[in-house]
Amino acid sequence: MAQKYDVIVIGAGHAGIEAGLASARRGAKTLMLTINLDNIAFMPCNPSVGGPAKGIVVREIDALGGQMAKTIDKTHIQMRMLNTGKGPAVRALRAQADKVLYQQEMKKVIEDEENLDIMQGMVDDLIIEDDVIKGVRTNIGTEYWAEAVNYYYRYFLTW
């Protein structure tokens, strides 16, 4: 039997985590699907958060109640201001994370979040009925259904 959710988020990297937490924190029954539960919030070889470009995104996510900035504040090993020899418009704060601590802290946050279920699975197919996405099917045939996908699918088709 297929499980029903309000929102399904595919992936548990930076974007997937923020999307899943935002949805769950607003009361939507949310499912986060990831290929490997051990790799939730896994950071690449350069574990920096911030800088001239990404710093703007991090501040915007933080202003909207996101988690990335809170987690980097708890797990950074170094933080410095970049471009201090230039004008104030190009200065940017960048933090280097302890990769292991960041991943552990972020995983704890999402595991403790109400309304957020985390499942391991690889999405193999979208379930579409009458040109509307109704859910997803994993590579082992498990189906998850969500109403919220319908809105986004129709919205993007109108562009």
N, C-alpha and C positions, 0 to 999 in steps of 0.2 A: 504494500500500500504506500502510495506517495505521501510525503510529508508536506504540509502547507506552511508557508511563511508569508509575512508581509513584504519582505525584501530579501533578495539573495545577492550576496557579494562574492565574486569569484576572485580569489587571490588574497594573500595575507602579507603583502609588502606594505610600504608606506601608505599608498593610496587606498588599498583594500582595507587596511586597519582603520584609517580615518573614516572611510565611508561606512564601515560596519559599526564603529562606535557611535558615529553621528546618528545613524538610523536607530540603533538600540536605545541610545540616550533620549531619543524623542518618543520612545514608547512603542516602536515598531518591532514585531517579532522578526528577528533577523538571523539569517544563516550566512556564515562565512565558510566558503569552501576553499581548501588549499591542497595542493598536491602532496605536501609533506608537513605534518604537524610539528616536526622538529625544526623546520626552517621558517617558522613564523617570525616575522620582523628581522630576518637575517640581513645583516648589512654587508655591502661589498667590501673589497679590499681597502677602499678609501672610506672609512666610516666617519665622514664629516657631515655636519648638519649646519647649514647657514652658508655664508658667503654672499657675493654680490647678487647672484641670481636666485639661488635656492633660499637665501635668507628672507627675501620678500615673501615667498610662498609660505615659509615656516611662520612668519609673523601673521600672515593672513589666516592660516589654519588656526594659530593660537588665538587670534581675535574672535574666531568663531567657536571656540571651546574645544579645539582639537587636542590631541594627546602628544604629538611629536616633541614639541618644545618642553612640555612638562617632564617627559621621559629623559630628554637629553640633559636637562638641568640636574636630574638625579644621577646620571651615569657618565657625564663627561670626564675626560682625563686632562683636557686642556681647552682653554677658551681664549681667543685673542681677536683683537680688532684688526681687520685687514685694511690696506691702503691708507694708513695713517699719514703718509707723506703727501697725500693728494687732498683735494677738497672734500668737505663734509658730505657732498652728494654721493660720492663713490665709496665711502667707508662702509664696512660691513662686518658684523660679528660672525665668527665661525667657531664651532665647537667640534672637537674630536671626541668621539664616543669610545668607551670601552665596549667593544663589539659584543662580548659575552654578556656583560651586565645589561646593556641596552636591550638585547634580545630577551633576556630573562625577565626584566622589568616589564617590557611591553607585552610579553606573553601572559604574565600574571594579570596585568590590567584587563586584557580582553577576556581571559578565562573567568575573571571575577565580575564581569559586566552582566547585569541582568538583561534579559531579552536578546542575548547574543549566544547562539549556538555555533560551535566550531566543529567542522567535520573534515576528515581527510577524504579527498576524492578528486578525480580529474574530470572536468566537464568535457563530455564528448559530443554533446548535441544540445541544441535548443529545442524545446517542445513548443511547436507553433501550431495554432489552430486559427483558421480564418485570418491569416496574416497578423496575428497577435501572439507575442511570446507569452506563454503560460507558465513556463518553468524550464528546468534543465535536466539532462540525463547524464549520469556519469559513465565512465568507461566500463563499469561493472553492472550497469543497468539500473542503478538506483535513481529514482525520480524525486525531484523537489519542485514544488509549485509555489509561485508567488504572484500576487496581484500587482505589486509595484512595478514589475518589469513591463507590464502592459503599457503603462503611462509613458515610460521613457522610450519604449519602442515606437509608439505612435508619434510621440513628440519629434523624435529624430527623423522619422519618415516624412514629416511635413516640410523639412528644410529644402 
